């Protein structure tokens, strides 16, 4: 998804480049900051580093600068998330905050759908347990 084909703009360029991804991720982490289920998954007191990592990753994935890989190497998303419990409840909470963030961008329908479908697939891919968070 990262390389333009036949001189066509990348998705990154089509949606507005870096400012769009910074807005998306900032809005997402505004929700995470007060989420009692998700916030403990971010061990750093300040969400700034996590915000920067996700922003750089998404920019690179969609065809922007490769800063993420230059600074951190291959994304290895499942490996990087393996130490954290990511079950259906965490996935759904993550998707709720990301849905709000995507909606805040007011993208054209086709771009919104492309972005959301990727984010939804990624969220399901990160699940590493099917156990309920708070079994009753």
C-alpha positions, 0 to 999 in steps of 0.5 A: 500500500505504500508505493505510488503506482504509475505516478498516482498519489499515495493514499497518504497524499490523497488524505492530506499527508502528515497533518491528517495522520497527526489529527487522527492519532491525537484524537484517538489517544485523547480517548485512550487517555481516559479509558480504564481498560486501554490506558493500562496497556500503555506503560509510559506515563506520557502518551506522547511517545505512543502517539508518535510511534502510531503516527509514524507507523500509519504515515509510512504504511499509507505511503508517507515517509519511512521514518518509522522503519528508520527509527524502529526497524520492521513494524512486527506489530504482533510481536510488539504487542505480545506482552500486552493482553489484547482480547475482544474487549480491548479490541472493541475499546480500541476500535471505539476510540479509533472510530471516533478519530476517523469520523473526526477527519471528515474524509470522503466516503471511499477514503474513510472506508479504505482507512477504516477497513485497514484499522478494523483488520489490524485491530482483529489481528492484534487479539492474542487472547479470547478470554473475557477481561472481567469474567463473571 
